[in-house]
Amino acid sequence: MKLTKPLIFELGQILREDYKTILDGKDLEKFAYSLVGYFDLLLKVENRHRFGNSPHRAIDTNRNSVLD
């Protein structure tokens, strides 16, 4: 995902006003992309049950001990 400069600038303003944290240039851009990656991971974890990727279920329930 490509973040626009105005969006990154807005994140910088939010950090400055709400959290009294000043990041500039590359640090702010790295932080923005880290947030995107973090929330992307959270969405994947939240939605993995929809696609059957839950580790609580075996992939192959037919347990054949004989190979073909």
All heavy atoms as TSV, in Angstrom:
chain	resi	resn	atom	element	x	y	z
A	1	MET	N	N	0.840	-1.176	0.000
A	1	MET	CA	C	0.000	0.000	0.000
A	1	MET	C	C	0.888	1.244	0.000
A	1	MET	O	O	1.809	1.356	0.787
A	1	MET	CB	C	-0.904	-0.024	1.233
A	1	MET	CG	C	-1.723	1.210	1.392
A	1	MET	SD	S	-2.756	1.124	2.847
A	1	MET	CE	C	-3.924	2.372	2.438
A	2	LYS	N	N	0.595	2.147	-0.882
A	2	LYS	CA	C	1.345	3.391	-0.994
A	2	LYS	C	C	0.630	4.482	-0.201
A	2	LYS	O	O	-0.548	4.734	-0.397
A	2	LYS	CB	C	1.460	3.783	-2.468
A	2	LYS	CG	C	2.188	5.060	-2.711
A	2	LYS	CD	C	3.659	4.918	-2.476
A	2	LYS	CE	C	4.350	6.200	-2.894
A	2	LYS	NZ	N	5.567	6.418	-2.204
A	3	LEU	N	N	1.352	5.094	0.726
A	3	LEU	CA	C	0.796	6.180	1.513
A	3	LEU	C	C	1.179	7.506	0.876
A	3	LEU	O	O	2.310	7.694	0.449
A	3	LEU	CB	C	1.325	6.129	2.947
A	3	LEU	CG	C	0.982	4.879	3.739
A	3	LEU	CD1	C	1.624	4.935	5.116
A	3	LEU	CD2	C	-0.515	4.720	3.878
A	4	THR	N	N	0.234	8.422	0.833
A	4	THR	CA	C	0.502	9.732	0.246
A	4	THR	C	C	1.191	10.635	1.260
A	4	THR	O	O	1.072	10.437	2.472
A	4	THR	CB	C	-0.808	10.397	-0.216
A	4	THR	OG1	O	-1.649	10.591	0.926
A	4	THR	CG2	C	-1.521	9.532	-1.244
A	5	LYS	N	N	1.888	11.626	0.756
A	5	LYS	CA	C	2.579	12.570	1.635
A	5	LYS	C	C	1.613	13.339	2.542
A	5	LYS	O	O	1.905	13.522	3.714
A	5	LYS	CB	C	3.437	13.524	0.816
A	5	LYS	CG	C	4.649	12.831	0.214
A	5	LYS	CD	C	5.660	13.842	-0.272
A	5	LYS	CE	C	6.828	13.153	-0.915
A	5	LYS	NZ	N	7.786	12.628	0.015
A	6	PRO	N	N	0.448	13.783	2.028
A	6	PRO	CA	C	-0.491	14.464	2.927
A	6	PRO	C	C	-0.986	13.572	4.069
A	6	PRO	O	O	-1.177	14.035	5.197
A	6	PRO	CB	C	-1.654	14.871	2.016
A	6	PRO	CG	C	-1.069	14.931	0.653
A	6	PRO	CD	C	0.005	13.887	0.632
A	7	LEU	N	N	-1.166	12.287	3.798
A	7	LEU	CA	C	-1.611	11.365	4.837
A	7	LEU	C	C	-0.528	11.171	5.902
A	7	LEU	O	O	-0.817	11.172	7.104
A	7	LEU	CB	C	-1.988	10.018	4.213
A	7	LEU	CG	C	-2.662	9.003	5.114
A	7	LEU	CD1	C	-3.970	9.548	5.659
A	7	LEU	CD2	C	-2.914	7.720	4.347
A	8	ILE	N	N	0.709	11.050	5.469
A	8	ILE	CA	C	1.822	10.921	6.408
A	8	ILE	C	C	1.981	12.211	7.210
A	8	ILE	O	O	2.225	12.176	8.419
A	8	ILE	CB	C	3.121	10.546	5.656
A	8	ILE	CG1	C	2.981	9.148	5.053
A	8	ILE	CG2	C	4.328	10.617	6.578
A	8	ILE	CD1	C	4.114	8.722	4.150
A	9	PHE	N	N	1.800	13.355	6.553
A	9	PHE	CA	C	1.870	14.643	7.241
A	9	PHE	C	C	0.773	14.747	8.303
A	9	PHE	O	O	1.004	15.240	9.409
A	9	PHE	CB	C	1.739	15.782	6.225
A	9	PHE	CG	C	1.765	17.145	6.843
A	9	PHE	CD1	C	2.953	17.674	7.323
A	9	PHE	CD2	C	0.607	17.892	6.957
A	9	PHE	CE1	C	2.981	18.931	7.907
A	9	PHE	CE2	C	0.624	19.147	7.529
A	9	PHE	CZ	C	1.807	19.666	8.007
A	10	GLU	N	N	-0.428	14.258	7.962
A	10	GLU	CA	C	-1.534	14.276	8.924
A	10	GLU	C	C	-1.224	13.396	10.130
A	10	GLU	O	O	-1.526	13.764	11.273
A	10	GLU	CB	C	-2.821	13.813	8.250
A	10	GLU	CG	C	-4.038	13.898	9.128
A	10	GLU	CD	C	-5.310	13.471	8.419
A	10	GLU	OE1	O	-5.306	13.338	7.184
A	10	GLU	OE2	O	-6.316	13.262	9.122
A	11	LEU	N	N	-0.612	12.253	9.907
A	11	LEU	CA	C	-0.197	11.398	11.019
A	11	LEU	C	C	0.801	12.140	11.900
A	11	LEU	O	O	0.722	12.073	13.136
A	11	LEU	CB	C	0.428	10.099	10.496
A	11	LEU	CG	C	1.034	9.171	11.539
A	11	LEU	CD1	C	-0.030	8.671	12.517
A	11	LEU	CD2	C	1.753	8.017	10.879
A	12	GLY	N	N	1.725	12.865	11.289
A	12	GLY	CA	C	2.690	13.648	12.049
A	12	GLY	C	C	2.013	14.702	12.911
A	12	GLY	O	O	2.405	14.919	14.067
A	13	GLN	N	N	0.984	15.338	12.377
A	13	GLN	CA	C	0.240	16.331	13.147
A	13	GLN	C	C	-0.479	15.686	14.332
A	13	GLN	O	O	-0.498	16.236	15.435
A	13	GLN	CB	C	-0.782	17.044	12.263
A	13	GLN	CG	C	-0.177	18.030	11.310
A	13	GLN	CD	C	-1.248	18.695	10.469
A	13	GLN	OE1	O	-2.223	18.069	10.078
A	13	GLN	NE2	N	-1.039	19.971	10.193
A	14	ILE	N	N	-1.077	14.527	14.108
A	14	ILE	CA	C	-1.779	13.819	15.186
A	14	ILE	C	C	-0.801	13.436	16.285
A	14	ILE	O	O	-1.080	13.624	17.477
A	14	ILE	CB	C	-2.505	12.574	14.637
A	14	ILE	CG1	C	-3.661	13.004	13.731
A	14	ILE	CG2	C	-3.009	11.684	15.777
A	14	ILE	CD1	C	-4.278	11.874	12.948
A	15	LEU	N	N	0.345	12.908	15.905
A	15	LEU	CA	C	1.354	12.533	16.898
A	15	LEU	C	C	1.830	13.748	17.688
A	15	LEU	O	O	2.007	13.679	18.903
A	15	LEU	CB	C	2.547	11.860	16.216
A	15	LEU	CG	C	2.313	10.464	15.651
A	15	LEU	CD1	C	3.527	10.003	14.847
A	15	LEU	CD2	C	2.005	9.480	16.752
A	16	ARG	N	N	2.009	14.856	16.996
A	16	ARG	CA	C	2.498	16.075	17.639
A	16	ARG	C	C	1.454	16.642	18.602
A	16	ARG	O	O	1.758	16.970	19.748
A	16	ARG	CB	C	2.849	17.112	16.581
A	16	ARG	CG	C	3.591	18.318	17.106
A	16	ARG	CD	C	4.000	19.304	16.017
A	16	ARG	NE	N	4.583	18.662	14.837
A	16	ARG	CZ	C	4.003	18.621	13.628
A	16	ARG	NH1	N	2.843	19.195	13.429
A	16	ARG	NH2	N	4.608	18.024	12.628
A	17	GLU	N	N	0.197	16.734	18.161
A	17	GLU	CA	C	-0.852	17.362	18.963
A	17	GLU	C	C	-1.351	16.473	20.095
A	17	GLU	O	O	-1.541	16.939	21.212
A	17	GLU	CB	C	-2.022	17.762	18.068
A	17	GLU	CG	C	-1.680	18.866	17.090
A	17	GLU	CD	C	-2.770	19.090	16.055
A	17	GLU	OE1	O	-3.846	18.469	16.171
A	17	GLU	OE2	O	-2.537	19.889	15.132
A	18	ASP	N	N	-1.584	15.208	19.805
A	18	ASP	CA	C	-2.207	14.325	20.798
A	18	ASP	C	C	-1.204	13.624	21.703
A	18	ASP	O	O	-1.517	13.311	22.848
A	18	ASP	CB	C	-3.076	13.273	20.111
A	18	ASP	CG	C	-4.285	13.879	19.407
A	18	ASP	OD1	O	-4.571	15.079	19.645
A	18	ASP	OD2	O	-4.946	13.165	18.630
A	19	TYR	N	N	-0.021	13.320	21.173
A	19	TYR	CA	C	0.941	12.520	21.936
A	19	TYR	C	C	2.240	13.255	22.227
A	19	TYR	O	O	3.171	12.664	22.777
A	19	TYR	CB	C	1.224	11.218	21.188
A	19	TYR	CG	C	-0.024	10.390	21.006
A	19	TYR	CD1	C	-0.698	10.379	19.787
A	19	TYR	CD2	C	-0.542	9.651	22.054
A	19	TYR	CE1	C	-1.851	9.630	19.624
A	19	TYR	CE2	C	-1.693	8.904	21.894
A	19	TYR	CZ	C	-2.344	8.900	20.683
A	19	TYR	OH	O	-3.486	8.173	20.532
A	20	LYS	N	N	2.330	14.517	21.835
A	20	LYS	CA	C	3.523	15.338	22.088
A	20	LYS	C	C	4.799	14.653	21.594
A	20	LYS	O	O	5.845	14.698	22.219
A	20	LYS	CB	C	3.663	15.664	23.581
A	20	LYS	CG	C	2.438	16.226	24.232
A	20	LYS	CD	C	2.062	17.569	23.671
A	20	LYS	CE	C	0.909	18.172	24.451
A	20	LYS	NZ	N	-0.312	18.322	23.710
A	21	THR	N	N	4.687	13.983	20.449
A	21	THR	CA	C	5.809	13.269	19.846
A	21	THR	C	C	6.084	13.867	18.469
A	21	THR	O	O	5.173	14.012	17.661
A	21	THR	CB	C	5.479	11.766	19.695
A	21	THR	OG1	O	5.197	11.240	20.979
A	21	THR	CG2	C	6.631	11.009	19.082
A	22	ILE	N	N	7.316	14.186	18.233
A	22	ILE	CA	C	7.682	14.785	16.948
A	22	ILE	C	C	8.597	13.818	16.199
A	22	ILE	O	O	9.691	13.497	16.652
A	22	ILE	CB	C	8.377	16.142	17.153
A	22	ILE	CG1	C	7.435	17.105	17.855
A	22	ILE	CG2	C	8.854	16.694	15.827
A	22	ILE	CD1	C	8.061	18.419	18.241
A	23	LEU	N	N	8.101	13.349	15.073
A	23	LEU	CA	C	8.894	12.529	14.155
A	23	LEU	C	C	8.978	13.293	12.848
A	23	LEU	O	O	8.017	13.925	12.424
A	23	LEU	CB	C	8.229	11.179	13.918
A	23	LEU	CG	C	8.080	10.252	15.119
A	23	LEU	CD1	C	7.333	8.993	14.710
A	23	LEU	CD2	C	9.429	9.883	15.690
A	24	ASP	N	N	10.107	13.223	12.196
A	24	ASP	CA	C	10.223	13.938	10.938
A	24	ASP	C	C	10.819	13.042	9.862
A	24	ASP	O	O	11.499	12.073	10.145
A	24	ASP	CB	C	11.063	15.202	11.100
A	24	ASP	CG	C	12.429	14.934	11.689
A	24	ASP	OD1	O	12.625	13.838	12.231
A	24	ASP	OD2	O	13.295	15.813	11.608
A	25	GLY	N	N	10.486	13.358	8.648
A	25	GLY	CA	C	11.074	12.704	7.485
A	25	GLY	C	C	10.922	11.195	7.459
A	25	GLY	O	O	9.817	10.663	7.497
A	26	LYS	N	N	12.053	10.528	7.367
A	26	LYS	CA	C	12.081	9.073	7.223
A	26	LYS	C	C	11.495	8.351	8.441
A	26	LYS	O	O	10.862	7.312	8.289
A	26	LYS	CB	C	13.515	8.582	6.979
A	26	LYS	CG	C	14.066	8.979	5.655
A	26	LYS	CD	C	13.405	8.190	4.546
A	26	LYS	CE	C	14.033	8.540	3.221
A	26	LYS	NZ	N	13.356	7.912	2.108
A	27	ASP	N	N	11.711	8.897	9.634
A	27	ASP	CA	C	11.174	8.251	10.837
A	27	ASP	C	C	9.650	8.234	10.822
A	27	ASP	O	O	9.023	7.233	11.175
A	27	ASP	CB	C	11.667	8.947	12.102
A	27	ASP	CG	C	13.144	8.724	12.353
A	27	ASP	OD1	O	13.670	7.685	11.892
A	27	ASP	OD2	O	13.771	9.576	13.008
A	28	LEU	N	N	9.056	9.329	10.405
A	28	LEU	CA	C	7.606	9.396	10.328
A	28	LEU	C	C	7.078	8.447	9.261
A	28	LEU	O	O	6.083	7.751	9.468
A	28	LEU	CB	C	7.159	10.833	10.031
A	28	LEU	CG	C	5.661	11.073	9.960
A	28	LEU	CD1	C	4.979	10.674	11.261
A	28	LEU	CD2	C	5.376	12.530	9.635
A	29	GLU	N	N	7.762	8.379	8.135
A	29	GLU	CA	C	7.340	7.474	7.063
A	29	GLU	C	C	7.471	6.015	7.505
A	29	GLU	O	O	6.571	5.205	7.263
A	29	GLU	CB	C	8.179	7.727	5.815
A	29	GLU	CG	C	7.686	6.995	4.596
A	29	GLU	CD	C	8.439	7.384	3.334
A	29	GLU	OE1	O	9.169	8.386	3.348
A	29	GLU	OE2	O	8.277	6.668	2.330
A	30	LYS	N	N	8.567	5.674	8.177
A	30	LYS	CA	C	8.736	4.302	8.689
A	30	LYS	C	C	7.647	3.958	9.686
A	30	LYS	O	O	7.105	2.851	9.681
A	30	LYS	CB	C	10.105	4.150	9.357
A	30	LYS	CG	C	11.255	4.055	8.408
A	30	LYS	CD	C	12.548	3.880	9.179
A	30	LYS	CE	C	13.760	3.924	8.300
A	30	LYS	NZ	N	15.006	3.766	9.063
A	31	PHE	N	N	7.328	4.913	10.564
A	31	PHE	CA	C	6.280	4.689	11.553
A	31	PHE	C	C	4.931	4.468	10.874
A	31	PHE	O	O	4.167	3.575	11.260
A	31	PHE	CB	C	6.210	5.865	12.524
A	31	PHE	CG	C	5.192	5.697	13.606
A	31	PHE	CD1	C	5.369	4.753	14.602
A	31	PHE	CD2	C	4.047	6.475	13.618
A	31	PHE	CE1	C	4.429	4.593	15.600
A	31	PHE	CE2	C	3.099	6.328	14.614
A	31	PHE	CZ	C	3.286	5.374	15.614
A	32	ALA	N	N	4.625	5.260	9.856
A	32	ALA	CA	C	3.356	5.129	9.139
A	32	ALA	C	C	3.243	3.746	8.497
A	32	ALA	O	O	2.204	3.077	8.612
A	32	ALA	CB	C	3.237	6.222	8.079
A	33	TYR	N	N	4.293	3.297	7.834
A	33	TYR	CA	C	4.252	1.986	7.192
A	33	TYR	C	C	4.249	0.855	8.229
A	33	TYR	O	O	3.660	-0.204	7.990
A	33	TYR	CB	C	5.400	1.825	6.196
A	33	TYR	CG	C	5.088	2.485	4.879
A	33	TYR	CD1	C	5.657	3.716	4.550
A	33	TYR	CD2	C	4.221	1.910	3.976
A	33	TYR	CE1	C	5.364	4.335	3.348
A	33	TYR	CE2	C	3.919	2.520	2.773
A	33	TYR	CZ	C	4.488	3.734	2.468
A	33	TYR	OH	O	4.186	4.344	1.274
A	34	SER	N	N	4.849	1.082	9.377
A	34	SER	CA	C	4.789	0.089	10.450
A	34	SER	C	C	3.361	-0.061	10.961
A	34	SER	O	O	2.904	-1.168	11.235
A	34	SER	CB	C	5.693	0.492	11.610
A	34	SER	OG	O	7.034	0.468	11.215
A	35	LEU	N	N	2.661	1.058	11.084
A	35	LEU	CA	C	1.253	0.999	11.498
A	35	LEU	C	C	0.407	0.253	10.477
A	35	LEU	O	O	-0.452	-0.562	10.847
A	35	LEU	CB	C	0.692	2.411	11.696
A	35	LEU	CG	C	1.089	3.135	12.957
A	35	LEU	CD1	C	0.509	4.555	12.939
A	35	LEU	CD2	C	0.617	2.395	14.191
A	36	VAL	N	N	0.644	0.511	9.197
A	36	VAL	CA	C	-0.100	-0.190	8.155
A	36	VAL	C	C	0.165	-1.691	8.237
A	36	VAL	O	O	-0.761	-2.508	8.186
A	36	VAL	CB	C	0.271	0.347	6.751
A	36	VAL	CG1	C	-0.294	-0.540	5.649
A	36	VAL	CG2	C	-0.229	1.772	6.597
A	37	GLY	N	N	1.411	-2.076	8.415
A	37	GLY	CA	C	1.756	-3.489	8.534
A	37	GLY	C	C	1.143	-4.125	9.765
A	37	GLY	O	O	0.653	-5.260	9.719
A	38	TYR	N	N	1.139	-3.407	10.868
A	38	TYR	CA	C	0.574	-3.915	12.115
A	38	TYR	C	C	-0.923	-4.172	11.970
A	38	TYR	O	O	-1.420	-5.238	12.327
A	38	TYR	CB	C	0.844	-2.923	13.244
A	38	TYR	CG	C	0.217	-3.297	14.551
A	38	TYR	CD1	C	0.693	-4.367	15.292
A	38	TYR	CD2	C	-0.864	-2.578	15.051
A	38	TYR	CE1	C	0.112	-4.715	16.500
A	38	TYR	CE2	C	-1.443	-2.920	16.257
A	38	TYR	CZ	C	-0.954	-3.982	16.980
A	38	TYR	OH	O	-1.540	-4.326	18.170
A	39	PHE	N	N	-1.640	-3.208	11.425
A	39	PHE	CA	C	-3.080	-3.386	11.285
A	39	PHE	C	C	-3.430	-4.394	10.201
A	39	PHE	O	O	-4.452	-5.078	10.289
A	39	PHE	CB	C	-3.769	-2.032	11.058
A	39	PHE	CG	C	-3.890	-1.248	12.328
A	39	PHE	CD1	C	-3.013	-0.227	12.618
A	39	PHE	CD2	C	-4.858	-1.573	13.265
A	39	PHE	CE1	C	-3.107	0.479	13.801
A	39	PHE	CE2	C	-4.963	-0.878	14.454
A	39	PHE	CZ	C	-4.082	0.150	14.730
A	40	ASP	N	N	-2.587	-4.535	9.201
A	40	ASP	CA	C	-2.787	-5.586	8.207
A	40	ASP	C	C	-2.667	-6.956	8.860
A	40	ASP	O	O	-3.483	-7.848	8.608
A	40	ASP	CB	C	-1.760	-5.441	7.082
A	40	ASP	CG	C	-1.933	-6.486	6.004
A	40	ASP	OD1	O	-3.056	-6.603	5.473
A	40	ASP	OD2	O	-0.947	-7.179	5.687
A	41	LEU	N	N	-1.684	-7.120	9.734
A	41	LEU	CA	C	-1.520	-8.375	10.453
A	41	LEU	C	C	-2.714	-8.647	11.361
A	41	LEU	O	O	-3.220	-9.775	11.427
A	41	LEU	CB	C	-0.228	-8.347	11.273
A	41	LEU	CG	C	0.053	-9.578	12.129
A	41	LEU	CD1	C	0.199	-10.821	11.268
A	41	LEU	CD2	C	1.292	-9.351	12.971
A	42	LEU	N	N	-3.195	-7.623	12.054
A	42	LEU	CA	C	-4.369	-7.798	12.914
A	42	LEU	C	C	-5.590	-8.248	12.112
A	42	LEU	O	O	-6.348	-9.115	12.558
A	42	LEU	CB	C	-4.689	-6.499	13.658
A	42	LEU	CG	C	-3.766	-6.123	14.792
A	42	LEU	CD1	C	-4.210	-4.791	15.395
A	42	LEU	CD2	C	-3.732	-7.193	15.866
A	43	LEU	N	N	-5.771	-7.676	10.934
A	43	LEU	CA	C	-6.899	-8.091	10.094
A	43	LEU	C	C	-6.755	-9.534	9.637
A	43	LEU	O	O	-7.736	-10.285	9.599
A	43	LEU	CB	C	-7.016	-7.180	8.873
A	43	LEU	CG	C	-7.660	-5.835	9.112
A	43	LEU	CD1	C	-7.546	-4.959	7.867
A	43	LEU	CD2	C	-9.112	-6.001	9.498
A	44	LYS	N	N	-5.546	-9.943	9.299
A	44	LYS	CA	C	-5.328	-11.330	8.887
A	44	LYS	C	C	-5.638	-12.293	10.022
A	44	LYS	O	O	-6.253	-13.340	9.809
A	44	LYS	CB	C	-3.891	-11.522	8.413
A	44	LYS	CG	C	-3.617	-10.908	7.068
A	44	LYS	CD	C	-2.167	-11.089	6.666
A	44	LYS	CE	C	-1.886	-10.404	5.349
A	44	LYS	NZ	N	-0.480	-10.490	4.983
A	45	VAL	N	N	-5.204	-11.964	11.227
A	45	VAL	CA	C	-5.472	-12.826	12.379
A	45	VAL	C	C	-6.964	-12.874	12.659
A	45	VAL	O	O	-7.526	-13.939	12.912
A	45	VAL	CB	C	-4.692	-12.324	13.618
A	45	VAL	CG1	C	-5.157	-13.019	14.878
A	45	VAL	CG2	C	-3.203	-12.516	13.417
A	46	GLU	N	N	-7.621	-11.738	12.592
A	46	GLU	CA	C	-9.057	-11.669	12.863
A	46	GLU	C	C	-9.872	-12.453	11.846
A	46	GLU	O	O	-10.871	-13.089	12.184
A	46	GLU	CB	C	-9.513	-10.202	12.869
A	46	GLU	CG	C	-10.992	-10.009	13.062
A	46	GLU	CD	C	-11.490	-10.404	14.434
A	46	GLU	OE1	O	-10.686	-10.426	15.385
A	46	GLU	OE2	O	-12.694	-10.699	14.557
A	47	ASN	N	N	-9.445	-12.441	10.593
A	47	ASN	CA	C	-10.233	-13.050	9.522
A	47	ASN	C	C	-9.770	-14.439	9.108
A	47	ASN	O	O	-10.329	-15.007	8.185
A	47	ASN	CB	C	-10.233	-12.131	8.299
A	47	ASN	CG	C	-10.970	-10.848	8.572
A	47	ASN	OD1	O	-12.013	-10.856	9.221
A	47	ASN	ND2	N	-10.434	-9.750	8.111
A	48	ARG	N	N	-8.791	-15.000	9.771
A	48	ARG	CA	C	-8.275	-16.295	9.312
A	48	ARG	C	C	-9.302	-17.406	9.437
A	48	ARG	O	O	-9.269	-18.360	8.676
A	48	ARG	CB	C	-6.996	-16.662	10.035
A	48	ARG	CG	C	-7.189	-17.035	11.478
A	48	ARG	CD	C	-5.892	-17.449	12.100
A	48	ARG	NE	N	-6.098	-17.558	13.529
A	48	ARG	CZ	C	-5.159	-17.647	14.401
A	48	ARG	NH1	N	-3.922	-17.654	13.993
A	48	ARG	NH2	N	-5.424	-17.739	15.666
A	49	HIS	N	N	-10.250	-17.286	10.363
A	49	HIS	CA	C	-11.267	-18.330	10.501
A	49	HIS	C	C	-12.212	-18.364	9.304
A	49	HIS	O	O	-12.788	-19.390	9.001
A	49	HIS	CB	C	-12.063	-18.118	11.787
A	49	HIS	CG	C	-12.930	-16.907	11.766
A	49	HIS	ND1	N	-12.424	-15.645	11.997
A	49	HIS	CD2	C	-14.246	-16.752	11.520
A	49	HIS	CE1	C	-13.407	-14.766	11.897
A	49	HIS	NE2	N	-14.525	-15.402	11.612
A	50	ARG	N	N	-12.338	-17.283	8.599
A	50	ARG	CA	C	-13.215	-17.242	7.435
A	50	ARG	C	C	-12.674	-18.071	6.275
A	50	ARG	O	O	-13.415	-18.536	5.439
A	50	ARG	CB	C	-13.394	-15.806	6.956
A	50	ARG	CG	C	-14.166	-14.967	7.913
A	50	ARG	CD	C	-14.385	-13.600	7.351
A	50	ARG	NE	N	-15.030	-12.756	8.336
A	50	ARG	CZ	C	-15.278	-11.488	8.164
A	50	ARG	NH1	N	-14.924	-10.896	7.045
A	50	ARG	NH2	N	-15.860	-10.790	9.106
A	51	PHE	N	N	-11.383	-18.250	6.235
A	51	PHE	CA	C	-10.758	-18.959	5.125
A	51	PHE	C	C	-10.248	-20.343	5.523
A	51	PHE	O	O	-9.563	-20.984	4.773
A	51	PHE	CB	C	-9.608	-18.116	4.561
A	51	PHE	CG	C	-10.052	-16.759	4.129
A	51	PHE	CD1	C	-9.736	-15.641	4.860
A	51	PHE	CD2	C	-10.828	-16.604	2.994
A	51	PHE	CE1	C	-10.158	-14.385	4.462
A	51	PHE	CE2	C	-11.259	-15.362	2.587
A	51	PHE	CZ	C	-10.931	-14.242	3.328
A	52	GLY	N	N	-10.559	-20.771	6.727
A	52	GLY	CA	C	-10.167	-22.103	7.153
A	52	GLY	C	C	-8.712	-22.246	7.515
A	52	GLY	O	O	-8.179	-23.345	7.487
A	53	ASN	N	N	-8.037	-21.172	7.869
A	53	ASN	CA	C	-6.623	-21.239	8.211
A	53	ASN	C	C	-6.388	-21.329	9.709
A	53	ASN	O	O	-5.300	-21.068	10.182
A	53	ASN	CB	C	-5.885	-20.005	7.679
A	53	ASN	CG	C	-5.831	-20.002	6.176
A	53	ASN	OD1	O	-5.943	-21.045	5.559
A	53	ASN	ND2	N	-5.665	-18.845	5.593
A	54	SER	N	N	-7.392	-21.698	10.444
A	54	SER	CA	C	-7.257	-21.775	11.893
A	54	SER	C	C	-6.377	-22.953	12.279
A	54	SER	O	O	-6.540	-24.052	11.755
A	54	SER	CB	C	-8.630	-21.936	12.539
A	54	SER	OG	O	-8.496	-22.097	13.930
A	55	PRO	N	N	-5.449	-22.762	13.186
A	55	PRO	CA	C	-4.574	-23.863	13.597
A	55	PRO	C	C	-5.276	-24.874	14.494
A	55	PRO	O	O	-4.704	-25.887	14.842
A	55	PRO	CB	C	-3.456	-23.150	14.357
A	55	PRO	CG	C	-4.074	-21.909	14.850
A	55	PRO	CD	C	-5.079	-21.506	13.812
A	56	HIS	N	N	-6.530	-24.621	14.860
A	56	HIS	CA	C	-7.252	-25.519	15.747
A	56	HIS	C	C	-7.882	-26.693	15.015
A	56	HIS	O	O	-8.442	-27.585	15.630
A	56	HIS	CB	C	-8.345	-24.741	16.487
A	56	HIS	CG	C	-7.778	-23.683	17.377
A	56	HIS	ND1	N	-7.561	-22.409	16.928
A	56	HIS	CD2	C	-7.361	-23.714	18.657
A	56	HIS	CE1	C	-7.045	-21.691	17.901
A	56	HIS	NE2	N	-6.908	-22.450	18.956
A	57	ARG	N	N	-7.785	-26.735	13.724
A	57	ARG	CA	C	-8.405	-27.787	12.941
A	57	ARG	C	C	-7.337	-28.444	12.076
A	57	ARG	O	O	-6.529	-27.771	11.456
A	57	ARG	CB	C	-9.486	-27.175	12.046
A	57	ARG	CG	C	-10.258	-28.180	11.239
A	57	ARG	CD	C	-11.423	-27.508	10.516
A	57	ARG	NE	N	-11.008	-26.416	9.670
A	57	ARG	CZ	C	-10.681	-26.540	8.386
A	57	ARG	NH1	N	-10.688	-27.712	7.808
A	57	ARG	NH2	N	-10.323	-25.482	7.682
A	58	ALA	N	N	-7.364	-29.748	12.043
A	58	ALA	CA	C	-6.389	-30.478	11.228
A	58	ALA	C	C	-6.685	-30.267	9.748
A	58	ALA	O	O	-7.845	-30.172	9.338
A	58	ALA	CB	C	-6.444	-31.959	11.555
A	59	ILE	N	N	-5.645	-30.213	8.943
A	59	ILE	CA	C	-5.821	-30.029	7.505
A	59	ILE	C	C	-6.384	-31.298	6.884
A	59	ILE	O	O	-7.316	-31.262	6.102
A	59	ILE	CB	C	-4.479	-29.651	6.844
A	59	ILE	CG1	C	-4.051	-28.270	7.335
A	59	ILE	CG2	C	-4.587	-29.669	5.327
A	59	ILE	CD1	C	-2.667	-27.876	6.896
A	60	ASP	N	N	-5.840	-32.422	7.251
A	60	ASP	CA	C	-6.286	-33.703	6.701
A	60	ASP	C	C	-6.857	-34.536	7.836
A	60	ASP	O	O	-6.124	-35.012	8.696
A	60	ASP	CB	C	-5.114	-34.418	6.030
A	60	ASP	CG	C	-5.542	-35.697	5.325
A	60	ASP	OD1	O	-6.761	-35.923	5.196
A	60	ASP	OD2	O	-4.660	-36.450	4.901
A	61	THR	N	N	-8.165	-34.721	7.834
A	61	THR	CA	C	-8.796	-35.494	8.903
A	61	THR	C	C	-8.784	-36.986	8.631
A	61	THR	O	O	-9.054	-37.786	9.524
A	61	THR	CB	C	-10.246	-35.025	9.121
A	61	THR	OG1	O	-10.959	-35.132	7.890
A	61	THR	CG2	C	-10.272	-33.589	9.616
A	62	ASN	N	N	-8.492	-37.415	7.392
A	62	ASN	CA	C	-8.347	-38.840	7.076
A	62	ASN	C	C	-6.923	-39.262	7.387
A	62	ASN	O	O	-6.002	-38.910	6.681
A	62	ASN	CB	C	-8.645	-39.118	5.599
A	62	ASN	CG	C	-10.095	-38.924	5.273
A	62	ASN	OD1	O	-10.951	-39.049	6.146
A	62	ASN	ND2	N	-10.383	-38.616	4.035
A	63	ARG	N	N	-6.763	-39.984	8.434
A	63	ARG	CA	C	-5.416	-40.387	8.828
A	63	ARG	C	C	-5.135	-41.809	8.331
A	63	ARG	O	O	-5.367	-42.787	9.025
A	63	ARG	CB	C	-5.262	-40.311	10.345
A	63	ARG	CG	C	-5.416	-38.911	10.859
A	63	ARG	CD	C	-5.014	-38.836	12.303
A	63	ARG	NE	N	-5.212	-37.490	12.807
A	63	ARG	CZ	C	-4.248	-36.605	12.934
A	63	ARG	NH1	N	-3.034	-36.907	12.607
A	63	ARG	NH2	N	-4.515	-35.413	13.411
A	64	ASN	N	N	-4.643	-41.886	7.119
A	64	ASN	CA	C	-4.266	-43.173	6.536
A	64	ASN	C	C	-2.816	-43.458	6.871
A	64	ASN	O	O	-1.949	-42.638	6.639
A	64	ASN	CB	C	-4.438	-43.155	5.007
A	64	ASN	CG	C	-5.903	-43.008	4.617
A	64	ASN	OD1	O	-6.779	-43.396	5.369
A	64	ASN	ND2	N	-6.146	-42.425	3.460
A	65	SER	N	N	-2.582	-44.637	7.403
A	65	SER	CA	C	-1.202	-44.971	7.756
A	65	SER	C	C	-0.476	-45.642	6.583
A	65	SER	O	O	0.714	-45.826	6.626
A	65	SER	CB	C	-1.182	-45.894	8.980
A	65	SER	OG	O	-1.903	-47.069	8.701
A	66	VAL	N	N	-1.239	-45.989	5.534
A	66	VAL	CA	C	-0.640	-46.627	4.379
A	66	VAL	C	C	-0.474	-45.595	3.275
A	66	VAL	O	O	-1.402	-44.874	2.939
A	66	VAL	CB	C	-1.535	-47.789	3.890
A	66	VAL	CG1	C	-0.925	-48.441	2.666
A	66	VAL	CG2	C	-1.772	-48.779	5.003
A	67	LEU	N	N	0.718	-45.549	2.709
A	67	LEU	CA	C	0.973	-44.637	1.605
A	67	LEU	C	C	0.490	-45.233	0.295
A	67	LEU	O	O	0.474	-46.453	0.121
A	67	LEU	CB	C	2.455	-44.303	1.516
A	67	LEU	CG	C	3.053	-43.604	2.724
A	67	LEU	CD1	C	4.545	-43.463	2.536
A	67	LEU	CD2	C	2.404	-42.253	2.930
A	68	ASP	N	N	0.128	-44.429	-0.661
A	68	ASP	CA	C	-0.326	-44.910	-1.969
A	68	ASP	C	C	0.797	-45.523	-2.754
A	68	ASP	O	O	1.885	-45.178	-2.811
A	68	ASP	CB	C	-0.929	-43.759	-2.788
A	68	ASP	CG	C	-2.227	-43.281	-2.166
A	68	ASP	OD1	O	-2.856	-44.082	-1.467
A	68	ASP	OD2	O	-2.591	-42.126	-2.420
